[in-house]
Amino acid sequence: MPLNNLKILLISALSMCFIGIGHAQERKIAIVLHAGAGYMRPDMYTKDQVQDYTDKLSEARDVGYKILENDGTSEDATVATIKILENSTLFNAGKGCVLSHNKRAEMDASIMNGSDKNAGAVAGVQRVKNPITAAQAVLHNSPHVMLSGSGADDFAEAQELEMVAPSYFVTDERMEQIKKMIQEEKNKTDLFRDAPESLSDNKFGTVGVVAIDKQGNICAATSTGGMMNKKNNRIGDSPVIGAGTYADNRSCGVSCTGHGEYFIRLAVAHEVSALMLHRGWDLEKATNYVVHKELMDIGGAGGLIAIDRKGNISMSFNTPGMFRAARSSSGENSVAIFSE
Amino acid sequence: MPLNNLKILLISALSMCFIGIGHAQERKIAIVLHAGAGYMRPDMYTKDQVQDYTDKLSEARDVGYKILENDGTSEDATVATIKILENSTLFNAGKGCVLSHNKRAEMDASIMNGSDKNAGAVAGVQRVKNPITAAQAVLHNSPHVMLSGSGADDFAEAQELEMVAPSYFVTDERMEQIKKMIQEEKNKTDLFRDAPESLSDNKFGTVGVVAIDKQGNICAATSTGGMMNKKNNRIGDSPVIGAGTYADNRSCGVSCTGHGEYFIRLAVAHEVSALMLHRGWDLEKATNYVVHKELMDIGGAGGLIAIDRKGNISMSFNTPGMFRAARSSSGENSVAIFSE
């Protein structure tokens, strides 16, 4: 082979290699979801139950991943994934979520795009079938970021989202649960001061998703029924941008789950992003510091999921378990409940 | 004088000097307040009006400062100062606040202590006379951090706070204002998409206070009627811990005012604290960066007040004016409206 031809061959091979690398970098996609962190132990579930959870987590994850694979946006993937979890009665979001002291489903949701840091959130909705779609509509079609109560439902209805009767969300199991808890509470003298009974026995069950698409845009979203037996239109961290949800393409996207009051006080989701941007920490170090040091220091139980701008995934929690699943184009493909 | 005596004299003098310094450090107290940032210009007010604002800002500041001087806590000083501003019809908080699209006063407030990062917030209250006292009651007497709507008012009532009829808050001037704005809006086709008319002509008027007491404890608090003509139970940044209010004894306390949606998206109050803790920046650099760079980059108009753990004061805004006043044991004593 003449030298010139060899050169051309070498240059071609190198070019293809670079194109290959460039292509792979451009196409790196990832999705991670949680469906609540809490005090779940293997002996609390039958084999069939574990299978049900695992199946639903995998299904939701794969629906989102498929959207990313087909050039969809991280926002579309995130919303589609959350809707599956909201529509399932297995988790504390949408249908089958925990009930408030008024025996109602009062749901919170939020979503944030890391590209422009635009965000939408709703708190205490009772009629929109998928609270995450209401949050998404706020993001796109409202001058506000956060709407609450009946006003948020009215907005969702005006946006022509699917509306349902409040009873749609209430399952027999959740009604039994709340009745039992209210009964337990009756002997107490100060309804406001005492924390809900047997908090440590509950899984929290909030759901959340973070995804990064082929354009490198990160989206984070969270949806929940909040804390069982909550009173006085309590708002937890899930609809609070900066606490339960945050996304910034320069750093990461984060969705949290756990004892929301502690997550609000530390602005947990924003803190993870701030540690990366201001200290230069990587995702794993930032998430572990917030979950295992900062939250633990004030007694905050829970966890979070996150994806950084390179598509790295973190799933960090300080409780015995967290429902979670992840998939990425760099080979991540997992679903788990307990710590391993 | 024998050498030994001279030595003793010198040592005594030096000791007194150190004790003096120690004493001065321990006793350094400071308070700063804002009553809204916005597009106010000197030609918008008569001399008498400027005097009214200046008098009320000074009065509120001095009431809080006196509490700090008399060994009171920063929390007591902060709440007492906010109450004066809420009770005045000059500002957009408590009596005389702006009205929502429903022609109601729907008020938000929050408070946070930097010592333990405990916090309390209420959103959309309509009956508690001083929303800041409801936020304070949440901080101390609720297992939750954030309550909303009628549930928050019910909680305030159960806490035996002073309750009033919703009409107490409504002034003739605000009723005229909202009627005019709703009339202006009638020609529009999409109520949800369009931002409120003539936003740029409004001063925002939220009030906030940050104080540091003799124990070095920082407290930050914010109270507001929110955005005029707000719809759908909109929640702004004021009751959102991390966005409108934040306090951490290790860094600073912050209270914000302005176009709340932008403050939520940047988690402004927490971001100032994060820049100090994670980048090691001083208060002035951190507040100016957030207000003049980060907020300006996304078009967020407004300002903030802050005090760091050494008692340094910052009042930063990117609008033509911000109602503000400050006083400290190191000689600060100011009140101002326009940029100077």
Interface residues (C-beta under 8 A of the other chain):
Chain A: M112 D116 K117 N118 A119 A123 G124 N141 S142 P143 H144 V145 M146 L147 S148 G149 S150 G151 A152 D154 F155 A158 Q159 L191 F192 R193 D194 A195 P196 M227 K230 K231 N232 N233 R234 I235 G236 V240 I241 G242 A243 Y246 G260 E261 I264 R265 L266 A267 H270 E271 A274 L275 H278 R279 I298
Chain B: M112 D116 K117 N118 A119 A123 G124 N141 S142 P143 H144 V145 M146 L147 S148 G149 S150 G151 A152 D154 F155 A158 Q159 L191 F192 R193 D194 A195 P196 M227 K230 K231 N232 N233 R234 I235 G236 V240 I241 G242 A243 Y246 G260 E261 I264 R265 L266 A267 H270 E271 A274 L275 H278 R279 I298
